[in-house]
Amino acid sequence: MKVLVATAEFSPYVRSGGLGDAVAGLVGALVRAGHDVTVALPRYGTIREIGKKFDDEWWMVDDGVRVLLFDEDSFDRPGLYGTVADQPYEDNWRRFGLFARAVADLASDFDVLHLQDAHTGGAALISTIPTVFTAHNAAHPVLGPLDEAAELLGVDSLAAVQGGALEWYDRANYLKAGFVGADQATTVSPGHAAELGVDETSFGLAGVVRSLRRPLMGIVNGIDTVAWDPAIDSALPKPFNAADTTGRAASRKSVVTQSGITDGFILGNVGRMARQKGFDLLDPVLDPLVAEGARFVFVGNGELDDLIDEWVDRHPKAVAHLPYSEVTARVVSAGVDAYFMPSRFEPCGLGQLYAMRYGAPPVVRFTGGLIDTVFDLDEQPEKATGFGFRALDPAEVAKTIRRAMRIHLDHADLWNGLVRNGMTADLSWDARAKEYEALYESL
């Protein structure tokens, strides 16, 4: 099957978060399954030195996977979406509208078009072949002036009327366009698919999602289990695997040394220190948890930096805040006792998958993809991989951390079972790609 995948990010060429890794993982798995896959990507300023001219609009890179780069001057700027995080370029609607139009034109030579996230959603309204749209983070639509966007895309006038496929409160919304225009819309977990159909957890999209011709599907993201394999990971002090986890002790020692914390029950997190991730829920219960032996290592930066740095000042031997690096991310996943992820919302999440692969049972709030990937010891003991809570309540955070601490201290057999279940779970993209293959074939 000839598949065209259109995306704003694709690792290793361009990434700012999980989107680039997720698309690369799916594409790699589809190629391994024998499909002819081409990736369409904007030719950003950071990648203008690679590839060769393909035609008037596209450049091409072919390094195992064919990547076509859309050559448009507005993408030759600092930053992918804006110069500052959370402050997008005002003309993103135009930039990605042009990209979407070029993708739709390109797609006529393929069997299936798979659009990734809001940046590509406009193409769903003008594609002439079977089209799948995947929403990775519905909190970030691409919005613009309605009439201008409709003219740019060349859509039917009905799409721009109130309630039309492109219209959203008198503006153009490419995320909505993707949902409504695609033959099948998906998101990155069944849990998040259910949330997007509920008013309180849909970012205003519930009515759109509930009215889709075909129900929104949720397919959990995978990870690259070759790139993320503790048995061969050169970033780790010592290798280990599910059958013999003794090598984890070297990573744990490294975490303690690098972070400067004293020994205890170590919880870690790698990623954006954002309010979405729920870390502020820890603030009211941090002091008693530290007194009871909990230790916290946060890797990365974001809007909660000041709060976390204040915790470090309060508890310099119990809380650490480290800058992100790939090596640190891997060692922390391999060295902490548990992975802490109390997210307010989480479409899928990758941190918990990497952590389970590296032997750290997650402590999570059950939302979105965390519902589908982490199984609580009390609720599903046979296949349990961690611990979870549901209420956005500091008391529930503390209760769940204490439960994990108790099992770690007093029930080594149960703890080792969590580690083993997480490390042996099939988290690969090859398993997830089979679901997308079946979807493509159904269109």
Buried (B, 14 or more C-beta within 10 A) or exposed (E): BEBBBBBBBBBEBBBEBBBBBBBBBBBBBBBEBEBEBBBBBBBBEBBEEBBEEBEEBBBBBEEEBBBBBBBBEBBEBEBBBBEEBEEBBEEBBBBBBBBBBBBBBBBEEBBBBBBBBBBBBBBBBBBEBBBBBBBBBBEBBBBBBBEBBBEBBEBBEEBBEEEBBBBBEEBBBBBBBBBBBBBBBBBBBBBBBBBBBEEEBBBEBBEBBBEBEEEBBBBBBBBBBEBBEBEEBEBBBBBBBBEEBEBBEBBBBBBBEBBBBEEBBBBBBBBBBBBBBBBBBBBEBBEEBBEEBBBBBBBBBBBBBEBBBBBBEEBEBBBBBBEEEEEBBBBBBBBBBBBBBBBBBBBBBBBBBBBBBBBBBBBBBBBBBBBBBBBBBEEEEEEBBBBBBEEBBBEBBBBBBBBBBEBBEEEEEEBEBBBBBBBBBEBBBBBBBBBBBEBBEEB
